[in-house]
Amino acid sequence: MLLIVGLGNPGTGYEQTRHNIGFRVIDALVSDFGAREISKSSFHGQLFKSNDILLLKPMTFMNLSGKSLQAVKNFYKVELSDIVVIHDDIDLPFSALRFKNGGGHGGHNGLRSIDPMIGKEYHRVRMGVGKPEHKGQVADYVLSNFSTDEQKVLDKWIEHTAYAIKELQTKTLDEVKSRYSLKSFKG
């Protein structure tokens, strides 16, 4: 069973923010798979299922994402090697896409919450959202909406990312990485 987790914050005020790019990819995958919701309060998130694919949007706010992921992982007995976490990454330029297994949290509070709960050796889909001019602006920046110019490619970039993640059902992470990684999305 593959567990795909998109990180973000619940609530309409956060829907269009950079920090919620993981939620937006999950929404695209739910639609693509025709997945049905199977949420339980003990999962602390919205959980969807399609055949042997689980799609999770933790509703705990970013800083507590690990609580939701751990609950679903334990309930379904998902192996760490079958977990994919999609998150925003300010260390990558806007519309860059990278895939990796394991690593540190890089200051990302969602990953910082997940790592001690389940370990670090899960697959990561890093979606570049660019970075603010000054380090002290990070929180405001990731909670801001994408610019008008960025929104022009956002849907196609999300679609590309969702397609790449679907390929993980039959291809290795290295195969997906070599075929779908992006320096920036050109459309």
C-alpha positions in Angstrom: 0.0 0.0 0.0 1.3 3.4 -1.0 0.6 6.4 1.4 0.9 9.8 -0.3 0.8 12.7 2.1 0.4 16.3 1.1 1.4 18.9 3.7 -0.6 22.1 4.3 -2.8 24.0 6.7 -6.5 23.5 7.1 -8.9 26.4 6.5 -10.0 28.6 3.6 -7.5 31.3 4.6 -4.6 29.0 3.7 -6.0 27.3 0.6 -4.0 29.3 -2.0 -0.8 29.8 0.0 2.7 28.5 -0.9 2.7 26.3 2.2 -0.4 24.4 0.9 1.1 23.1 -2.4 1.1 19.6 -0.9 -2.7 19.8 -0.3 -3.2 21.0 -3.9 -1.4 18.0 -5.3 -3.4 15.6 -3.1 -6.6 17.3 -4.4 -5.4 16.6 -8.0 -4.6 13.0 -7.1 -7.9 12.4 -5.4 -9.6 13.6 -8.6 -7.4 11.6 -10.9 -7.8 8.4 -8.9 -11.5 8.9 -8.2 -10.6 8.2 -4.6 -13.3 8.0 -1.9 -12.9 9.6 1.5 -12.4 7.2 4.4 -11.5 9.7 7.2 -11.8 8.9 10.9 -11.3 11.4 13.7 -8.4 9.3 15.0 -6.5 10.1 11.7 -6.5 13.8 12.4 -6.8 14.5 8.7 -8.7 13.9 5.5 -7.9 10.4 4.2 -8.9 9.1 0.7 -8.4 5.6 -0.8 -8.3 4.2 -4.3 -7.4 0.6 -4.6 -4.0 0.3 -2.8 -3.3 4.0 -2.6 -4.0 6.2 0.4 -4.0 10.0 0.1 -3.7 12.1 3.2 -4.1 15.7 4.0 -3.2 16.2 7.7 -5.7 18.6 9.4 -3.5 19.3 12.4 -1.8 22.4 11.0 1.7 22.1 9.5 3.6 22.0 12.8 1.8 18.8 13.9 1.6 16.9 10.6 3.5 13.9 12.1 0.5 13.2 14.4 -1.8 12.5 11.5 0.8 10.7 9.4 1.8 8.4 12.3 -1.9 7.5 13.0 -2.6 6.5 9.4 0.8 4.7 9.0 0.2 2.6 12.1 -3.5 1.9 11.4 -2.7 0.6 7.9 0.7 -0.8 8.8 2.3 1.1 5.9 6.1 0.6 5.5 8.3 3.7 5.6 9.5 2.9 2.1 5.9 3.2 0.9 5.3 6.7 2.2 5.6 9.8 -0.1 5.4 13.3 1.5 4.8 16.3 -0.8 5.9 19.7 0.6 6.8 23.2 -0.3 10.6 24.0 -0.3 11.9 27.5 -0.1 15.4 26.3 -1.0 14.2 25.6 -4.6 13.2 28.2 -7.1 9.5 28.5 -7.9 8.2 25.5 -9.9 11.3 23.4 -9.4 10.5 19.8 -8.5 12.9 17.3 -6.8 12.5 13.8 -5.5 14.6 12.2 -2.7 14.5 9.6 0.0 15.3 10.5 3.5 17.3 13.5 4.7 16.9 16.3 7.2 13.9 18.6 7.7 15.7 21.7 6.3 13.8 23.9 8.7 10.4 22.8 7.3 8.1 22.5 10.3 5.9 19.8 8.7 9.0 17.5 8.2 10.3 18.5 11.6 7.1 17.1 13.1 7.1 13.9 11.0 10.7 12.8 11.4 10.6 12.0 15.2 7.2 10.3 14.8 8.0 7.8 11.9 11.7 8.2 11.1 13.4 10.0 8.2 13.6 7.4 5.5 10.5 8.2 3.5 10.2 9.6 0.0 10.0 13.3 -0.3 8.6 15.4 -3.2 10.1 18.8 -2.9 8.1 21.6 -4.7 10.1 24.8 -5.0 8.2 27.9 -3.9 11.1 30.4 -4.0 12.4 32.3 -1.0 11.8 35.7 0.5 14.5 38.4 0.3 15.2 38.3 4.0 15.4 35.2 6.2 13.1 36.8 8.8 10.3 36.9 6.3 10.0 33.1 5.8 6.8 32.6 7.8 4.9 35.4 6.1 6.3 34.3 2.7 5.2 30.7 2.9 1.8 31.8 4.1 1.4 34.2 1.2 -0.5 33.4 -2.0 1.3 32.7 -5.3 1.9 35.8 -7.5 -0.3 36.4 -10.6 2.6 35.3 -12.8 3.2 32.1 -10.8 -0.5 31.3 -10.9 -0.2 31.1 -14.7 1.8 27.9 -14.5 0.6 26.5 -11.1 -2.1 24.2 -12.4 0.2 22.6 -15.1 3.0 22.2 -12.5 0.6 20.5 -10.0 -0.6 18.3 -12.8 3.0 17.3 -13.8 3.8 16.6 -10.1 0.7 14.5 -9.7 1.5 12.5 -12.8 5.1 11.9 -11.5 3.8 10.7 -8.2 1.4 8.3 -9.9 4.4 6.8 -11.7 5.8 5.7 -8.3 3.3 2.9 -8.4 5.3 1.1 -11.1 8.7 2.9 -11.2 11.5 3.4 -8.7 12.2 6.8 -7.1 15.4 7.1 -9.1 13.4 6.5 -12.4 10.8 9.1 -11.4 13.6 11.5 -10.3 15.5 11.2 -13.6 12.3 11.6 -15.7 10.2 14.2 -13.9 12.6 16.5 -11.8 12.4 20.1 -12.9 14.7 23.1 -12.6 11.5 25.1 -13.3 8.3 24.4 -15.0 8.2 25.6 -18.6 4.7 24.4 -19.5 
